[in-house]
Amino acid sequence: MEITVISHEKILNVNASTPNERALSVLKALASEWRLRILQILGTESRSVNQLAHLLNIPVSTMAMHLKALEEAELIHTELQPASRGLQKLVSRRYEQVHVMLPPLEPSAARAVEISMPIGAYVHCEVTPTCGLASEVALIGMMDDPVSFFEPERINAQILWFRQGFVEYLFPFRVPAGASPISLQLRMEICSEAPTHNENWPSDITLWINGVEVGTWTSPGDFGGTRGALTPSWWLDVDSQFGLLKRWEVNGTGTFVDGIQVSEVKLQDLKLEMQPIITVRLGVKPDARHVGGLNLFGRKFGNYPEDLVLRITYE
């Protein structure tokens, strides 16, 4: 399990391990209608303990118990401030969003190798405008110029976008000799590409692995209006801000996106063990039903602190 807590100022990651006290404390703190209502009230302004107890019509002692659980989970911040009689405890909410990621259950004998690839480390591309790239500090090359995708600075890209075409990556096949792959997963933060942004802008985004078209996922739109948690301050508010975190998986039964089957392509169709590299291509086909482009986000842009991540489970 991985819990990602997002605020306007920082992202706090709690990685999976067993036991994971941080993850358990957050989940336990949120498993209460009263504590969820407290967090909702604190979304507008800080409150004292007495004010919160009055607003929810519960005893101060009960309120103190709920606040203790939220404080131990680091979901709230408390401080003492002068009051008309002594000091009072002022409570504020630390985070705007809590993202909980639940990985699939893997066989106990299975192990995995995971490789993170910067989104600018593609080895081949063909793109059409609208298109462009940007690092965390500036644009790379020129807007709507496909040649910019060949700038040396592309390796620093934290967002890239295009209307039609593809980008292609090479991952090393790092499964130990004698081991057998049982699934291949690919994680990415991605969405459609519309002028500025448009949440109702479908795009058919296709994934190829080792030259095999494994499936197509239709992105519902290009997301903006609210700034991405990681999106740098220089990036314009009207432009794309974040994507959706999608998890592709190819296993012995087919190809799935977030657990929903998208094709009959199976792991054996990819012939992973016949070559030392894995070719991954993401793109929008010219004959797609929805040619709505794509935005691909790196670890310093959007909502998720991840690059393009390939995970192979083996036994």
Stockholm file with secondary structure:
# STOCKHOLM 1.0

chainA/1-315         MEITVISHEKILNVNASTPNERALSVLKALASEWRLRILQILGTESRSVNQLAHLLNIPVSTMAMHLKALEEAELIHTELQPASRGLQKLVSRRYEQVHVMLPPLEPSAARAVEISMPIGAYVHCEVTPTCGLASEVALIGMMDDPVSFFEPERINAQILWFRQGFVEYLFPFRVPAGASPISLQLRMEICSEAPTHNENWPSDITLWINGVEVGTWTSPGDFGGTRGALTPSWWLDVDSQFGLLKRWEVNGTGTFVDGIQVSEVKLQDLKLEMQPIITVRLGVKPDARHVGGLNLFGRKFGNYPEDLVLRITYE
#=GR chainA/1-315 SS CEEEEECSSCEEEECCCSSCHHHHHHHHHHSCHHHHHHHHHTTTSCEEHHHHHHHHTCCHHHHHHHHHHHHHTTCEEEEEEECSSSEEEEEEECCSEEEEECCCCCCTTCEEEEEEECTTCCSEEEEEEEEEEECSSSEESCTTCGGGGGSGGGGGCSEEEEEEEEEEEEEECCCCTTCCEEEEEEEEEEECCCSSCBSSCCEEEEEEETTEEEEEEEECCBBCSSCCSSCCTTSCTTSCCBCEEEEEEEESSCEEETTEEEECCCGGGGCGGGSSEEEEEEEECTTCSCCCCEEEECTTSSSCCCCEEEEEEEC
#=GC SS_cons         CEEEEECSSCEEEECCCSSCHHHHHHHHHHSCHHHHHHHHHTTTSCEEHHHHHHHHTCCHHHHHHHHHHHHHTTCEEEEEEECSSSEEEEEEECCSEEEEECCCCCCTTCEEEEEEECTTCCSEEEEEEEEEEECSSSEESCTTCGGGGGSGGGGGCSEEEEEEEEEEEEEECCCCTTCCEEEEEEEEEEECCCSSCBSSCCEEEEEEETTEEEEEEEECCBBCSSCCSSCCTTSCTTSCCBCEEEEEEEESSCEEETTEEEECCCGGGGCGGGSSEEEEEEEECTTCSCCCCEEEECTTSSSCCCCEEEEEEEC
//
